[in-house]
Amino acid sequence: MNFALCCLTFITVVSGIDSTDIETHVVNGKVASDEHNIFRKKYGVPLLKSDYTLSLDAVKCLKKMLVNYNVPKWHPSLHPCEPGKKSEVKKSEGENIYVLYRGKPLDIEKRNTIFGLAVDGWEKEVQYINFSYDDWFLRLNTKDPRKPIGHFTQLVWKATTEVGCAIGTRISESVTMVVCRYLKAGNNFYGRAVLNNVPRVKKVCGKDKDWCSHAQVDCKGNFAAMYREHCPNKCKAC
């Protein structure tokens, strides 16, 4: 991906940790919003604007997770910064986290690549949602770490309007993370909120030539299982 990433860099100084071991960067606002909006356009939901305050909130959380990386309660999968609690920030925020197990200094090219991978990875979680059921949201396996869906739903949540992101690494632990914060927070799975905010992806293979063509191209990729289930004959996928 060719985009400029202008960052504000922070060096974290913590007792017992080498000051050069952890580095964090605010992701350029336009980059953060543009990368998200590629997929929000794809799914037909309003585009996001960047918000610098959200970026700083992301940096704050990122530092805590990197510093406390070996502390179980600070594992990224637990969203330990609790962005949904209004005691943490003035307004409850949504949050997406991406973890890559590499820990090297983040030059501009690496930051570009990793941030793009993060947003792409969140979008690919759509493969774990079966939209062929009217009550698809009741059939989600939200407890299976191998099939996450919450990053995708936050990515395309219709009522979300702002985003701010940060990226950082802890070299000694060989870990790099991306944190994005959102307003209005998404992933409200109570009542009809999820139906009103997550676009239902259509999979009518016999009538949607573009979708069928994509299925054939990607039949060995991330969506293979979904294609086998929904259009084994009409699309002749996989």
Secondary structure as UniProt FT lines:
FT   STRAND          8..11
FT   TURN            15..16
FT   TURN            19..21
FT   STRAND          22..26
FT   HELIX           29..42
FT   TURN            43..44
FT   STRAND          49..50
FT   HELIX           52..67
FT   TURN            68..70
FT   HELIX           72..74
FT   HELIX           76..78
FT   TURN            80..81
FT   TURN            83..84
FT   TURN            86..88
FT   STRAND          94..100
FT   HELIX           108..123
FT   HELIX           124..128
FT   TURN            131..132
FT   TURN            134..135
FT   HELIX           136..138
FT   TURN            142..143
FT   TURN            145..146
FT   HELIX           150..155
FT   TURN            158..159
FT   STRAND          162..170
FT   HELIX           171..173
FT   STRAND          175..183
FT   TURN            191..192
FT   HELIX           193..197
FT   TURN            205..207
FT   HELIX           209..217
FT   TURN            218..220
FT   TURN            222..223
FT   HELIX           224..230
FT   TURN            232..234
//
